[in-house]
Amino acid sequence: EMSSIRIAIVIPVYQVERYIQECLDSVLKQTHENFIAFLVDDGSTDRSGSICDDYALRDSRFRVIHKPNGGVSSARNTALDKIEEDGTFDFIAFIDSDDFVSPFFLEKLVSAVVDYNADYSLCNTITFRDGETPVERKFFIPAEKLDQTGVLEQYLGLNGWRKYKSKKKSLFNKLFSARAVRSFRFDARLRTGEDVRYFAEVASNLKTGIVVNDSLYFYRVREGSLMTSPSPHGKPGRKKPANADVTEETGDNGTTDLGLETIKIFMSQAPDGSGLYWAIHGQLIDALWKKLKGAYIKDNPSEIQA
């Protein structure tokens, strides 16, 4: 019985008073009603936290956790701890607090994952600029069943997946089996690429996946967003605690290179010597080359004209 399936939704919240209502309203409209949304207010100084509290008063399926600012990884980990303590959830979804979802987001992802007995499902994403109306894209990721190799290829955009310019390297358009991601946590030391690292680690438990070809997730690109500014919350205007470690994973401009460690984790999961192994190896070489070039240009600014 589908309605008995319990889903935990993880929503880190930081300085999003302009957007959080649209996000939470879309969660309220879910046709699959058996969920608990964990709203982790990560030390917001605007009205975000009190808006979350209002929703929790209106509907007991919203649980609010207020914590000191620690970045998106620590916010998500706080929710994951609660979800595991609880122990009754079948699936876990991640939603960003400035995005929103279709009313059928949970229903379609859960029915696909259950029908195929898969470890996770994913849907298409519609990306839109803040202030603009989301428009259906012409290129959809087709419905497809993924084996373990397919899971990595789809996520990394390799071997034929490249032509589907979806938000591949994200967590938010996916529904994970709680069993598959049990005990995995986000690496709070990473300044960027923490989502990719998390997926790289859980991928060892994702033996099968299923792609739903509906567009069910609406991803808002805000001015000065990821593309242009480093920030531990993934989207702009988010502050980093002063004492946070900055690891070697981050390029100086704060853009996410795939993180050499992360690529090695992906490689370790591909069959040795397979096409997939070498395709990921190619990404590793590219990432190293970018790093070397970056370091060289910094030390030899005069060469830039060349």
N, C-alpha and C positions, 0 to 999 in steps of 0.2 A: 504493500500500500504506500504510494508515493507520499501521501500527506504525513506519514509517520517519520519521514526522513528529516533529521535535524541538521540544520546548517548554521555554522558560525560565520559571521561576517566581521572582518577586521578592518576598522576605519580609523587610521591615525588622523588626528585633528590638530592643526596649528595655524592660527591667524587666517581663518577662512570665513569670517563672518558674512562676506558677500555671497558665498557659494554653498555653505553647508546646508541651508534649508532645501535648496533644489536637490542636493544629494540625498538628504534624509527623506524627503517626500518621495523620491523615486524608490527608495528602499521600502517605504510604507506601502507602496502600490504593488508590491510583489504578489503575483498570483500563487506562488508557493509560499504559504504563510508560516510554515514551521521553521523559524529562524530566530537567532539572537544576534543583534548587531552590537559589537563591542566598540564603543566610541572612546578612543584614548586621547583625551585632551592633554597635549604635550606641553603644558606650561604656556598656553595662549594668553596674551595680555589684552586681546580684543574681546568681542562678545561671543566668540566661538563656544567657549565652555558653557556659558549660561544658555545658549541656544540648544546645545546638546541636552542639558538638564531639563529644559522645557519638553523636549521630545520624549525623554525618559518618563516624565510625569504623565504624558499622554498615552504612552504605549509601553507596557512592561517588557516588550521585546528589545528595547534599547537599554543597554547597560553602559553607564558612563564611568570612566576611570579618569580622575584628574591626577596628573603627576608633574614633577618639575621637568623643565625642558631637557630632553636628552637626545633629540633627533629621531628620525622616522624608524630606524631599526629598533631602538629601545622601546619606542611606542608599540610597534608591532609585537615585539617579544613579550611585553607586559600582557597583551591580549592573549597571545599563544599560551602563556603560563596559565592564565585563567581557564582557557579552553581545555587544556590538558587536565587541570585539577578537576574540572567538571566531569570530563570523561564520557559524556553522553552524545557528543556530536559525531555525525557521520561524514560531513564534508566541511571544508573551509574555503571561503572566498575572501579576496582582498579588494577593497574599493578605496580609491583616493577621494578625499573629502571635498575636492573641487570639481569632481566629475559626477556623472549620474548614469543610471542604468535603465534599460527597458523594463516594463512591468514583467516581462517573461524571462528576464535574466536568469533567475534561479531555476524556474520551472524547466526551461529548455536545457540548461546545462545539467541539471540533475537527472532529467529523464534520459538524456543521451548517455551519461556516464553509467547509469543503472542498466539500461538496455544492453549496453555492450560490455558490461562488467569491467569497465576500464578504471585506471587509477586516477585519471583526471580528464576533464573536458575543457575545451576552449571555444570561444566565439569570435566573430569579427568585431573590430573596433571602428567606430566612426570618430575621426579626429576633427576638431573644429576650433577655430580661433575664438578667444574670449570676446563676447559681444556679437558674434555671428551665429546664424542658425545652422545647426548640424545638417549636412547634406549626405545622402546615401552615396557611397563610392561605387564605381563601376567594377572594381576588381575585388572579388571576394576570395577568401581562402575557401576552397571547395570542401564540402563535407568529406571527411576521410578518416579511416581508422589508422592509428599509428602504432607500429611495434616499437621496441625499445630504440632501434636505430632511427626510426621515423620521428620519435619524440625529440631526439637531439637535432636531427636535420631540420625539422620544422622550427624549433626554437632558435637555432642559429642561422636560419635562412640559407641552408646549403642544399645542393642537389635538387634543383627544380623549385625549391621553396622561395628562391630569391625573387621570383617575379611577383610574389604576393607581398606588397609593401605594407604588411600589417604592423601593428605595434608588437613585433615578435617578442622582443626581450623584456616582456613585462609580466607581472603576476596578475594584474587586475582583470584580465579577460578570461580567467581560468577558475575552475572549481576543482579543488584537490580533495582526494580521499583523506580523511583525517588519519587513517591508519598509515598511509604512505608518507605523510609528513611528520608523523609523531616524533617528538624530541629534537627536530631540527629547529635552529634559531638563526636570526639574522646576525651578521657580524657587525657590531656597532662601531668597530674601529674604521670601517671603510667609509670614505667620504662620498664616494660615488660607486655605482656598480654593485650595491648591496643586494639588489633584487636578482641580478644575474648570478651572483655568488650563491644565493639561497637556492635558486633553481638548479644550478650546477650540482649542488650537494643533494637535493632531494631527487634529482633525476635518476640516481641509482635505484630508487624505489618505484620509478614510474615505468613499469614494463609495457603498459598500453595506454594510449590516449585516444580521444575521439574529438574531431573538429565539427562544431555545429556551424553551418554556413549562414546563420542569421547574424545581423549586426545588433548586438545587445548591450554594448558598452560604449559610452560617449565620453571621449577623452578631451578635456579642455586644455588648449595651449594658451598659457597666459604670457603677457608681455614679460620679457626678461626671464623666460622659462628655462628649463633644463639646457636648451641649446645654447643659451648665452651666459648662464651664471651657475657657479658651483653652489650647491646647497644640500644639506644633509636631509632635507625633506623632499627632495626630488622635484619640487616645483618652487617658484621664486618666493622671495620675501620670507624665507624661513631662517631662523638664526641657529648657529651652531654653538654649543657650549664651549667656552673659551679653552677648556682643558682637553678637548677631544683630540685623540691621536689622529694624525694624518699619516696614512700608510703609503707605501710605495705604489699602491694601486692607482693613485690619482695623477693624471697629467697635471702640469703646472696651471693650465687654464681651467682645471676643474672639470674637464669633459671626461666622460667615462670611456677610457679605453677598456678593452674587455678584461683587463686585469690578468697579468700573466699567470698568477696562481690559479685563477678561475679557469683559464683556458686549459691548464694542465689537468684540472679536475675533469673537465669535459673529455679530454683526450683519454684519460684513464678509463673512461666508460665505453669508448668506442672499441670494437674488436680490433686487435693489433693488425696493422698493415692493411686494414680495410680502406675503401674509398673515403668513408666518413673520417677515419683516423687521420688520413692525409689532408682532407679538407680542413679539419680543425687545426692540424699542424700548420697549414697555410695561413690561417688566421693568427696563429702564434707568431709566425715569422713577420707578418704584416705589423702586428702590434709592437714587436721588438724593434722593427725597422723605424716605425713612427717615433718610438721612445728615443732611439739613438739619434735620429735626425733632429728631434726636438732639443736634445742635450747638446748636440753639435752646434746648432744654430745659436743657442744661448751663449755658448763659449766663443763663437766666431761670427758675431753679428755682421761683420763686413761681407761675409760670403752670401748674405741673403740676396744681394743684387744679382748674383751670378745666375 
